[in-house]
């Protein structure tokens, strides 16, 4: 173990370019298979077992059981709920099948209404428990004073060339790369302190005592991570630099030189209330009313005003009843507004999936295609890479939209898990040429686990599944958890402009000239909608968009790749002028070339 004086001497040497230290050999890390611990799934070995398969005579977690027993001879295997005390006891104490005791719970967070269907042996839906579980993954809205640090962090990240210098082919050697990481990291840290407090920055520059400013660095980096989750459209390039910088700071050699940890857990509504003994707030049913989003669409002003008053009254009631020495009324309001922000996020990101599903069900029959608007596709024709008849394509599109809806509904949770995967001290990455440039390829155990759970739920509801179930994570298609998050943040950017165009067609047709254009070109508003939807449901779900079949096709991530590919061709579509009339400026909000 190095003493403080030795570490300071080494750090001074690195920053002054005197020597290149830490000449260490690269050690190949191998994963050794270990026996599953008692009570853990025999397949993944890292999750508590939920089910016991009678025919296999083995225990599985819910996800592994579903994946292994979904097809083939095992599809007819029966399971029983598993606990350490049940195996070997009377079978009558078991339920018949895992599906019969699974709750189906759904909460419409945008409106605050609850619908819960529970199995007969289960207790009624517990709103408090549901809200607590949800609040664990809802970041706390930034306070006014925190926004000053956010602007400082954004400014520093915008000017730094950290990733350009570190993720370079010349820095593939471990020793050289580590030295470069420490130099660039120290430059960013010193610049942050210097910009915030000049005198304090001068002292840091002279003494290299970064650990004395540990709390400042942890706070400012946590603010940036928390802000990005609440506002996915912000910090487009800065966030990537931030996460890669923090990931490098977690490398043992770098952390030893710095003398402190830059990363702390993200503040959530749950952790904030728990620390101040205020979790009882989440158990009040009125919390749903206090955090609902007021949606003005199709409502008279009087109704909107009445809903706003009811919401504000609920907020004031909760803040007045639960304020204490540890938790002020303003802090309670702040937590409730944070949950409300999450509801707004879900409406703008998840609800486009709901709208597209409604359009699919409204304009297309599952088994009887209209002659002019069939959904069937054939590989090799018009760039399609899959061959589906109308019925198969209808199911394929329906399943994909529902899966995207499930993913976006749990996006905050997935983002927290991605943060955990990227910044894991024991989760190293490697620089690899992926065919799309040099990327950090890093395992994503936490995100992968949750994604497989989400996929299993979607497959369970669908009964049958069209296409592949492969989820690319930590490979050349989706190199790391940061790329995964960025990939699925695009779903709403793809679907929202389409939904807006389809919704505004009626308003556009109120103009006599435009109405004549639509009727002459498409035959009417309904026909225009069908043409746009039919082309989208065919072209955006056809397995295209990659150089080879294994990079796209029908796998979970390939479905989104196909949608991106369709977006890139929007200008060549016959209905593109209709998009322009509806105010379309691009699928990322930044226009087109």
C-alpha angles and dihedrals in degrees: 000000000000119000121235091255093051092049091049090050092050092047091051090050092052095048093045094050092235098130141001107234137183096054095181129163119242109252118208109232115216126191112226118205113238132193115263113257117244110280094021129112112272091217106050096016093205104077131071111258116251103174138040116211110217095203097042091041088217138112125241140178114246095259097048092045091052094048095047096042098041097096141009127033093329093063090091095049115122125225139200131202108267132221129154090256101047105063110096094018129107111308090218088075089065128083117242098246140356092243095059095062098043116112121229106212128171132172122187097219094184093063101023094235121137131216117175128172113188133183117260094251093050128088121248119281110287107217092188094056091045093051092047092052090048095046090057089073101037111098118223115256112251118263119230094256091049091060090067089061090045092057090048092050093047091050092050093048093047093058100039120093093202100137093040090057100038103039093057130125090240090062100058093110112093099227096045092044093050092052091050091048093053093047095050093041092052090048091055093045093048091048092052094052093042092053092048098043119006096197093047090047092053090053091050092049090053101041102032088217098150094158090067088065094045095121092050093052093045091050097048094046092047090052091055094049092046094048093051094054091052092044110034092174092061130080093023097173101012094063093059091052090048095052094044090048092051091045089056091047088061093060105112095233093049094044091050091055093048093045097218145058118259094196129080128166116278114258111248134184089251096051091045094051094041092054089053096041094245104124091115087078090070091056093062115099089215087069088078090058092045093053102038120118117241106231112197098191111129095350128122117242092250092058092047091051091048091052091049091051092050091050094048090047090053091049092050091047093053095043091049096047098045103036114121143155089283097041125038126205091249091053090052090051089049091055093047092050089051091056088047089055088057090053090052090050091052093050094051096041109027100033096065086067089054091050094050090049090053091049090050092051094042101049103029132055115221095230108011112065122200111243094239097040111040118158096209117122133192126208112251095021118108091346096302117148099187130064114219131154118225095271094047093047091049090054091043093053092043092052093046094051091048091049091050088049091053092048094049091045088060095035096119090053091048089048091054090049090048089053088052093050096046095047098040111132090211095045107084124187134212130215109242138172102239098180089262096068135284111327139173105250109201133164116253105203098159096044092043091053093051093043091054089049091051092047091049091053091050092048091047091054093044094051089203128046128209117206135002126332095206115132114200112216128149094009137098092282096053104012099187145351092273090060090047092055092046090049096056094040085070094065094083091042088057099042102036097065090048092050091047092051093048092047094050097050091093092053091047091052090057086080108083095217094049091044090056090048092052092046093048094045102038107008097251144329095289092050091048090053092048092050092051093045096044092051091047094047090049103038100035094050103042103102094253130130104077139082095244140018095256094058096054127000117112100323118125095262094036090066090063091044089057090052090052089051091053090050091055089059098048094109091061094055121108090230095052092106088060089057090051091050088054091055099261113172101166141304093267096041092250103096127242138273 
